[in-house]
Amino acid sequence: MNSSFSTISDTKYHFISNVAIRNVILNAGRKQKIAFVEGCDDKVVFDILYKENRLDFAFIDVSNHKEQMGGCDKVKSFLKQCVASLPTDKRFFGIIDRDLNTDADIEIEKNLPDYDNRLFIFTERYTLENYFVDIDVLAEFLRGQSINHKRLIRLIDDAEKLKQIVSEIILCLANVAAANFTIRHFDNTKQFIERSIECGEIEIKQRIQHLFQTVEVARVNERFDHFRELVNGDGLKFASAKDYFAAQFNIHLEKLYKVNIQLNNHKSELAWILKEKLPFEFKQLREFIMANNTQSQ
């Protein structure tokens, strides 16, 4: 009796040297699509956001073990290997953050033939965590924290106050983003500006000038102004909320209410809240994966 199903064996995925990741692929359902993601936190968030699709596709953390590094380069590497070694098998996808890339950079990257149109790059926010920076999401999160502590923790219950705090930090993110573009322009090996630095334009320009003391001040300022215009106030698109926003938000909470709540320690909780009002790009991602035909070798 002939069968249209091929036998899945270790040899099919011999090109993947990471045994742990190869085993995850082998254990996935034959029709289940595989999406490589940058790290453990990303997998946790995606598993929550797409809980209903767990039989359709699975997310694989490319770091796989805590002692190994993940990141977008590793996601792209695994996807390239799958495209090259299994050209007719459309099961495999890559999902990465936009990070510090322009829209033009992203368009070029995702259309490279190495990825066979199966690399999804988020464009509206710098990283996955930036989608948590939403007034409704943060308000619901803070209410949950208060309830969890039997309402002993006083948290922001004034929507306008919350909007003011968030808006101020996002404005800071725009300056941080312009600074990071400027730093990369002069030397992409230098440390990017992040976390708790003062975000005033004067302070940031002085920090950049300190990093590049051999460069004329006027030239540094001109590049910063250029990139500030490019960012155009969209800090969430061009700077990491995981670093700067999380740190600044906690600073405001400590100052106002004497509490210490680190957003980065609550990604699962934030993901469940985000799931209730799934942003458009996440709906696009589901359609992107489901629309691609799967043809097994």
Stockholm file with secondary structure:
# STOCKHOLM 1.0

chainA/1-297         MNSSFSTISDTKYHFISNVAIRNVILNAGRKQKIAFVEGCDDKVVFDILYKENRLDFAFIDVSNHKEQMGGCDKVKSFLKQCVASLPTDKRFFGIIDRDLNTDADIEIEKNLPDYDNRLFIFTERYTLENYFVDIDVLAEFLRGQSINHKRLIRLIDDAEKLKQIVSEIILCLANVAAANFTIRHFDNTKQFIERSIECGEIEIKQRIQHLFQTVEVARVNERFDHFRELVNGDGLKFASAKDYFAAQFNIHLEKLYKVNIQLNNHKSELAWILKEKLPFEFKQLREFIMANNTQSQ
#=GR chainA/1-297 SS CCCSCCCCCGGGGTTCCCHHHHHHHHHSCTTCEEEEESSHHHHHHHHHHTGGGTTTEEEEESSCSTTSCCSHHHHHHHHHHHHHHCTTCTTEEEEECCCSCCHHHHHHHHTCGGGTTCEEECCSSSSGGGGGCCHHHHHHHHHHHHHHTTTCSCCCCCHHHHHHHHHHHHHHHHHHHHHHHHHHHHCTTSCCCCTTCCCCHHHHHHHHHHHTTTSCHHHHHHHHHHHHHHHTTCHHHHSCIIIIIHHHHHHHHHHHHSCCCCGGGCHHHHHHHHHTTCCHHHHHHHHHHHHSCCCCC
#=GC SS_cons         CCCSCCCCCGGGGTTCCCHHHHHHHHHSCTTCEEEEESSHHHHHHHHHHTGGGTTTEEEEESSCSTTSCCSHHHHHHHHHHHHHHCTTCTTEEEEECCCSCCHHHHHHHHTCGGGTTCEEECCSSSSGGGGGCCHHHHHHHHHHHHHHTTTCSCCCCCHHHHHHHHHHHHHHHHHHHHHHHHHHHHCTTSCCCCTTCCCCHHHHHHHHHHHTTTSCHHHHHHHHHHHHHHHTTCHHHHSCIIIIIHHHHHHHHHHHHSCCCCGGGCHHHHHHHHHTTCCHHHHHHHHHHHHSCCCCC
//
